[in-house]
Amino acid sequence: MLSPADGRVLVAGPADAAAAPPGRWLQVSIFLSLMDVHVNRVPVSGRVTRVTYTPGRFLPAYRHNAAIANERCEIWIDHEGQPVVARQVVGVLARRVVCRLDTGATVAAGDRYGVMKFGSRMDVFIPIESEIKVRVGDTVRGGVTVVAMLHSSTV
């Protein structure tokens, strides 16, 4: 799985159940500062199964509760039978999230799919069997840095 954005890793491990989609997930969250490129990229290849926009507040994106309180857009991708969820979260200065994907779209890892307007974050939720390759504090580049390895769901 490729990083969906440029920035600094805030979370790399088990997902916070209050902020994650229903079920058990691992989470990688990336904070985008004003100096980072705010183009968002698809983390894995597959088919988009759901796109949801949720209006909300504009708390600082690096805050823990921003993931559930702030304006956001989620895309769900079926990657070879495994769900991956990418969530764009806007912050204090980021007042607009743009997602250019629709349900049913076929996407490739690294494709551009949206943008957030400055000082925001990306949360990605992946199957619990995956292996995270980054640590909190690491700097990542969208569409370039491998942040996790998804293991095949077939035996």
Buried (B, 14 or more C-beta within 10 A) or exposed (E): BBBBBBBBBBBBEEBBEEBBBEEEBBBBBBBBBEEBEBBBBBBBBBEBBEBBEBEBEBBBBBBBEBBBBBBBBBBBBBBEEBBBBBBBBBBBBBBEBBBEBEEEBEBEBBBEBBBBBBBBBBBBBBBEEBEBBBEEEBEBBBBEBEBBEBEEEEE
